[in-house]
Amino acid sequence: MITLHYIYDPLCGWCYGAAPLLKAARQVLDVQAHGGGMMIGANRQRVTPQLRAYVQQHDTRIAQLTGQPFGQAYNDGLLHDTDAVLDSEPPTAAVLAADAIAGRGLDMLTQLQTAHYVDGRRIAERSVLIEVAAKLGLGASAFAVALDSQQGEAVNHHIQATRRLMAQVAARGFPSFVLNIDGVLHSIDIAAYLGDPQAFQDWLFRQADIAERNTELFRNVDGCGT
């Protein structure tokens, strides 16, 4: 009846900033995640001084608005690691793998964001993804098999489906939240809720309540029998 579609990228700083909103939303209704592939193919980037300067100005703003922490290992470590490559495809595949074997894709995403933005880990590397999965309690062997099955064609198919959804709802970037109420898609402007997950949760509760009351009203309408 009502579902929240969450369009994200694991390397998007604003998605990390919106993580408390995602956590609040999951306590209210079903959330479906859609990885959009911000840094794949030709958009993969190696860490450079120019990239560091660009992301740090956004990180400062994100921290101010949301209170999300950016760790020393990230600021003084990963962002100075010129051998690190930022690639959205492997961590997106990891989210799909965690969802496939345990229904824990969103938990995996949260752990990957912490690994990147707090712990300064290279979350495009297979070994790191397996370690993060183990921290979630997912078996390393089973997760490794699932991860391999989600790489390549599978994750690219998922990303293309996400981009079709983005075009459908005119989403301009990441993160994007879209509420599906009885098959009708409603884009949500989350700007006013950044840093205030309780207000976002309260708003979602109201939407769910309205949707439920409308459904009950429809069920109780008298009609002609056959």
FIFI-771164 format. One line per 3 residues: number of its first residue (from 1); for each residue x, z, y of N, C-alpha, C. Coordinates in steps of 0.05 Angstrom, whole numbers, plus 5000, padded with zeros to 4 digits. Each point is the difference from the previous one (the first is absolute). Layout:
BEGIN
NUM> X,Z,Y,X,Z,Y,X,Z,Y | ...
***
This chain:
BEGIN
1> 5017,5000,4976,4983,5000,5024,5017,5000,5025 | 5022,5017,5000,5017,5001,5024,5029,5004,4990 | 5017,4983,5010,5028,5000,4992,5017,4995,5024
4> 5023,5013,5001,5019,4995,5022,5023,4983,4989 | 5004,4977,5012,5022,4982,4994,5023,5006,5019 | 5023,5006,4988,5024,5007,5016,5021,4978,4997
7> 5005,4986,5022,5020,4978,5000,5026,5012,5011 | 5021,4998,4984,5024,5015,5007,5025,4983,4993 | 5023,5010,5009,5026,4992,4990,5017,5025,4997
10> 5014,5003,4978,5016,5024,4996,5023,5003,5020 | 5008,4979,5014,5021,5002,5019,4990,4999,5029 | 4974,5004,5003,4988,5000,5027,5000,5029,5010
13> 5014,5004,5023,5001,5027,5011,4973,5010,5009 | 4982,4983,5010,4974,5009,5008,4982,5007,4976 | 5005,4988,4977,4986,5008,4976,5009,5028,4992
16> 5026,5006,5003,5009,5027,4995,4987,5019,5020 | 4997,4992,5025,4987,5016,5020,4970,5005,4993 | 4988,4981,4986,4972,5002,4993,4996,5015,4973
19> 5022,5008,4987,4997,5013,4974,4982,5024,5000 | 5000,5017,5021,4981,5023,5000,4971,4990,5000 | 4995,4978,5013,4972,4989,5001,4992,4991,4972
22> 5019,4987,4986,4995,4992,4973,4994,5024,4982 | 5015,5020,5002,4996,5025,4984,4973,5011,5006 | 4992,5001,5025,4973,5011,5007,4978,4982,4989
25> 5004,4974,5002,4980,4981,4990,4995,5003,4970 | 5021,5005,4985,4998,5002,4971,4984,5024,4991 | 4997,5019,5018,4984,5023,4993,4970,4995,5005
28> 4993,4977,5011,4973,4994,5007,4988,4978,4982 | 5016,4978,4996,4989,4977,4986,5022,4985,4985 | 4992,4980,4986,5018,4984,4985,5017,4982,5019
31> 5026,4999,4995,5018,4984,5017,5014,4980,4982 | 4999,4975,5008,5015,4979,4986,5022,4990,5018 | 5024,4999,4988,5024,4992,5015,5006,4971,4996
34> 5009,4987,5022,5007,4972,5000,5027,4996,5014 | 5021,4993,4985,5026,4996,5012,5002,4972,5012 | 5009,4999,5025,4999,4974,5014,5027,4985,5002
37> 5021,5012,4989,5026,4985,4999,5012,4994,5028 | 5004,5021,5016,5011,4996,5027,5028,4989,4999 | 5016,5010,4980,5028,4991,4998,5005,4989,4972
40> 4992,4975,4997,5005,4986,4974,5012,4973,5007 | 5012,4988,4980,5011,4973,5004,5019,4999,5023 | 4995,4981,5018,5018,4996,5023,4999,5023,5020
43> 4980,5018,4997,4997,5022,5018,5014,5025,4990 | 5013,4999,4977,5017,5022,4992,5023,5003,5020 | 5007,5026,5005,5021,5004,5020,5021,5020,4991
46> 5025,4993,5005,5021,5019,4996,5002,5019,5025 | 5007,5025,4996,5002,5018,5022,5023,4991,5019 | 4994,4998,5025,5019,4993,5021,4997,5018,5024
49> 5019,5001,5018,4996,5016,5024,4975,4991,5016 | 4995,4974,5000,4977,4990,5015,4974,5010,4987 | 4998,4999,4973,4977,5010,4986,4996,5030,5005
52> 5023,5014,4998,4999,5029,5004,4988,5007,5027 | 5009,4987,5021,4991,5005,5027,4970,4994,5002 | 4991,4979,4988,4972,4991,5001,4982,5021,4986
55> 5007,5008,4976,4983,5018,4985,5000,5028,5011 | 5023,5009,5011,5001,5027,5010,4983,5005,5024 | 4997,4979,5017,4983,5004,5023,4971,5003,4991
58> 4992,4986,4979,4973,5003,4989,4998,5027,4985 | 5020,5008,4986,5000,5025,4985,4996,5024,5020 | 5013,4999,5023,4996,5021,5019,4971,5002,5009
61> 4988,4977,5005,4972,5000,5009,4982,5010,4978 | 5005,4992,4975,4984,5008,4977,5002,5030,4997 | 5024,5011,5002,5003,5029,4997,4985,5015,5022
64> 5001,4990,5024,4986,5013,5022,4970,5000,4996 | 4989,4978,4991,4971,4997,4997,4989,5014,4975 | 5016,5000,4979,4989,5009,4974,5012,5026,4989
67> 5024,5007,5010,5013,5023,4989,5014,4995,4974 | 5000,4976,4990,5014,4993,4975,5030,5003,5003 | 5014,5012,4981,5029,5005,5003,5016,4976,4991
70> 5021,4995,5014,5020,4980,4993,5026,5016,4995 | 5010,4999,4975,5022,5017,4992,5027,4990,5009 | 5019,5019,5000,5027,4994,5008,5013,4979,4981
73> 4993,5002,4974,5011,4981,4981,4990,4972,5005 | 4977,4997,5013,4990,4974,5009,5013,4991,5025 | 4999,5017,5021,5011,4992,5026,5030,4997,5000
76> 5014,5018,4988,5030,4999,5000,5012,4988,4975 | 4983,4995,4980,5010,4988,4976,4990,4972,4995 | 4975,4997,4991,4990,4974,4993,5001,4980,5023
79> 4994,5008,5024,5000,4982,5022,5028,4992,5009 | 5020,5012,4988,5028,4992,5005,5012,4987,4976 | 4984,4996,4979,5010,4989,4975,4996,4969,5000
82> 5021,4987,5008,4998,4971,5004,5000,4984,4973 | 5002,5015,4978,4997,4987,4974,4971,5002,4990 | 4984,5016,5013,4972,5003,4992,4983,4976,5009
85> 4982,4991,4983,4982,4978,5005,4972,5011,5000 | 4985,4994,5021,4972,5008,5002,4983,4978,4988 | 4988,5005,4978,4984,4981,4984,4975,5013,4991
88> 4977,4990,5009,4974,5013,4993,4991,4994,4972 | 5011,4979,4987,4989,4992,4974,5004,5021,4978 | 5024,5011,4996,5003,5020,4979,4983,5025,5003
91> 5000,5013,5024,4983,5024,5002,4970,4993,4998 | 4991,4977,5008,4972,4993,4996,4994,4996,4971 | 5019,4988,4985,4997,4998,4971,4999,5028,4987
94> 5015,5019,5011,5000,5027,4989,4973,5014,5004 | 4988,4995,5023,4973,5010,5005,4980,4989,4980 | 5002,4974,4995,4983,4988,4980,5005,5011,4972
97> 5025,5004,4994,5007,5010,4973,4989,5029,4996 | 5003,5017,5020,4990,5027,4998,4970,5000,4998 | 4987,4982,5013,4971,4998,4998,4992,4990,4972
100> 5015,4981,4990,4993,4988,4974,5002,5020,4977 | 5020,5017,5001,5005,5018,4977,4987,5028,5003 | 4993,5007,5025,4990,5027,5004,4979,5003,5022
103> 4993,4977,5013,4981,5002,5023,5012,5015,5023 | 5027,4999,5004,5013,5016,5020,5016,4983,5020 | 4989,4977,5006,5013,4982,5019,5004,5012,5027
106> 4979,5013,5010,5002,5012,5027,5019,5024,5000 | 5001,5015,4979,5019,5021,4998,5029,4989,5000 | 5003,4978,4987,5027,4987,4999,5007,4991,5028
109> 4981,4988,5015,5006,4991,5027,5008,5024,5017 | 4987,5022,4998,5007,5023,5016,5028,5010,4994 | 5007,5000,4974,5027,5009,4992,5021,4980,5009
112> 4994,4974,5000,5019,4980,5009,5005,5002,5030 | 4979,5006,5015,5003,5004,5029,5018,5023,5006 | 4996,5022,4985,5017,5024,5004,5029,4993,4992
115> 5003,4986,4978,5027,4992,4991,5014,4984,5021 | 4986,4982,5013,5012,4982,5020,5005,5015,5026 | 4978,5011,5012,5001,5010,5027,5011,5028,5003
118> 5000,5015,4978,5011,5028,5001,5027,5001,4986 | 5000,4990,4975,5024,5003,4983,5020,4977,5004 | 4992,4979,5014,5019,4978,5005,5008,4985,4975
121> 4981,4997,4981,5006,4985,4975,4995,4971,5003 | 5014,4984,4983,4996,4971,4999,4977,4994,4981 | 4976,4999,5011,4976,4997,4982,4995,4972,4991
124> 5018,4981,5006,4999,4973,4988,5015,4999,4974 | 5014,5022,4993,5017,5000,4975,4984,5011,4977 | 5003,4986,4977,4985,5007,4976,5005,5029,4991
127> 5025,5008,5001,5007,5027,4990,4987,5022,5018 | 4999,4995,5026,4987,5019,5018,4970,5001,4995 | 4988,4977,4995,4971,4999,4994,4993,5016,4975
130> 5017,4998,4980,4996,5015,4975,5003,5030,5004 | 5020,5007,5017,5004,5029,5006,4976,5011,5015 | 4989,4985,5019,4976,5009,5015,4976,5003,4981
133> 4997,4981,4982,4979,5002,4980,5002,5025,4983 | 5025,5006,4992,5005,5023,4983,4993,5026,5016 | 5005,5000,5026,4993,5023,5016,4970,5004,5001
136> 4985,4978,4997,4970,5002,4998,4990,5009,4973 | 5019,5001,4981,4992,5008,4973,4993,4976,4982 | 5007,4975,5010,4996,4977,4983,5024,4995,4982
139> 4995,4995,4976,5022,4996,4981,5018,4977,5009 | 5026,5004,5000,5019,4980,5010,4998,4974,4984 | 4999,5003,4974,5000,4975,4983,4974,4984,5004
142> 4977,5014,5000,4975,4987,5003,4998,4988,5028 | 5010,5014,5020,4998,4989,5027,5019,4976,5003 | 5023,5001,4988,5019,4977,5002,4987,4975,4988
145> 4987,5003,4978,4986,4977,4988,4978,4989,5018 | 4984,5019,5011,4979,4992,5018,5011,4987,5026 | 5022,5011,5010,5012,4989,5024,5009,4971,4995
148> 5013,4996,4978,5009,4973,4994,4977,4980,4998 | 4978,5010,4989,4976,4982,4996,4987,4994,5027 | 5004,5016,5020,4988,4996,5026,5017,4984,5019
151> 5025,4996,4993,5018,4985,5017,4994,4970,4999 | 5010,4986,5020,4997,4971,4999,4972,4990,5005 | 4989,4985,4981,4974,4987,5004,4977,5020,5005
154> 5001,5023,4986,4978,5019,5003,4999,5012,5028 | 5022,5009,5010,5000,5012,5027,4995,4979,5021 | 5010,4976,4996,4995,4979,5020,4971,4992,5000
157> 4987,5000,4977,4971,4994,4999,4985,5022,5015 | 5008,5025,4997,4987,5022,5014,5004,4997,5030 | 5024,4994,5009,5005,4997,5028,4984,4977,5012
160> 4998,4978,4986,4984,4977,5010,4970,5008,5002 | 4990,5015,4981,4973,5010,5001,4996,5018,5025 | 5020,5016,5005,4998,5018,5023,4999,4984,5026
163> 5016,4979,5001,5001,4984,5025,4973,4985,5004 | 4987,4993,4978,4974,4987,5003,4980,5021,5011 | 5002,5024,4990,4983,5022,5011,5006,5004,5029
166> 5025,5000,5008,5007,5004,5028,4988,4978,5017 | 5001,4975,4990,4989,4978,5016,4970,5003,5002 | 4987,5009,4979,4971,5004,4999,4991,5019,5021
169> 5015,5022,5003,4992,5022,5019,5015,4998,5027 | 5016,4979,5003,5016,4996,5025,5018,5023,5005 | 5012,5011,4979,5020,5021,5002,5025,4989,5012
172> 5011,5013,5020,5023,4990,5015,5027,5011,4990 | 4999,5020,4983,5025,5012,4991,4995,5024,4982 | 5021,5016,4998,4999,5024,4982,5004,5025,5017
175> 4985,5021,4994,4980,5002,4979,4973,4989,5011 | 4983,4992,4981,4972,4993,5007,4982,5014,4981 | 4979,5012,5011,4980,5014,4984,4974,4985,5002
178> 4987,4994,4978,4975,4985,4999,4980,5014,4983 | 4977,5007,5011,4980,5014,4985,4980,4980,4988 | 4996,5001,4974,4981,4983,4987,4975,5016,4994
181> 4979,4994,5014,4974,5014,4996,4980,4980,4989 | 4994,5004,4975,4981,4982,4986,5008,4971,5003 | 5026,4994,4998,5009,4973,5000,5006,4988,5028
184> 4994,5016,5020,5006,4991,5028,5025,5013,5009 | 5019,4984,5010,5026,5010,5008,5001,5007,5030 | 5010,5024,5006,5001,5010,5028,5029,5009,5005
187> 5014,4986,5018,5027,5008,5008,4998,5026,5017 | 5020,5018,4995,5001,5025,5014,5023,5001,5019 | 4996,5007,5025,5021,5004,5019,5010,5029,4997
190> 5023,5004,4989,5010,5027,4994,5016,5012,5023 | 5004,4985,5021,5018,5010,5022,4993,5028,5009 | 4974,5005,5003,4992,5026,5011,5003,5023,4980
193> 5004,4993,4974,5002,5020,4979,5029,5007,4992 | 5019,4984,5009,5028,5005,4993,5008,5028,5010 | 5009,5017,4982,5007,5027,5007,4976,5019,4998
196> 4977,4990,4993,4976,5017,4997,4985,4993,4975 | 5012,5005,4976,4987,4992,4975,4973,5014,4996 | 4996,5024,5011,4974,5013,4996,4978,4985,5014
199> 5005,4989,5024,4980,4984,5014,4993,4975,4984 | 5020,4988,4988,4996,4976,4984,4984,5007,4976 | 5006,5022,4987,4985,5008,4976,4971,5006,5008
202> 4996,5014,5022,4972,5006,5008,4984,4974,5005 | 5014,4980,5013,4986,4975,5005,4993,4986,4974 | 5018,5000,4981,4994,4988,4974,4977,5014,4985
205> 5000,5027,5002,4978,5015,4988,4973,4990,5012 | 5000,4996,5026,4975,4991,5013,4992,4972,4991 | 5020,4982,4997,4994,4973,4990,4989,5001,4972
208> 5012,5017,4983,4991,5002,4973,4972,5012,4998 | 4994,5019,5018,4974,5013,5000,4979,4979,5010 | 5006,4985,5020,4982,4980,5010,4994,4979,4978
211> 5022,4991,4986,4996,4980,4979,4983,5011,4978 | 5004,5026,4993,4984,5012,4978,4971,5002,5008 | 4994,5008,5025,4973,5003,5009,4986,4973,5001
214> 5015,4980,5009,4988,4973,5001,4993,4990,4972 | 5017,5006,4980,4995,4993,4973,4976,5014,4989 | 4997,5026,5006,4977,5015,4991,4974,4989,5012
217> 5002,4992,5026,4977,4989,5013,4992,4974,4987 | 5019,4983,4992,4994,4975,4987,4987,5005,4973 | 5010,5020,4985,4989,5006,4974,4971,5009,5001
220> 4993,5013,5022,4974,5012,5002,4979,4982,5013 | 5008,4976,5008,4981,4981,5012,4981,4990,4979 | 4974,5002,5006,4980,4989,4982,5001,4970,4999
223> 4996,4989,4976,5000,4971,4998,4980,4991,4980 | 4997,4974,4998,4982,4988,4981,5012,5000,4972 | 4984,5007,4980,5009,4999,4973,4998,4972,4989
226> 5012,4996,4977,4999,4974,4987,4979,5000,4978
***
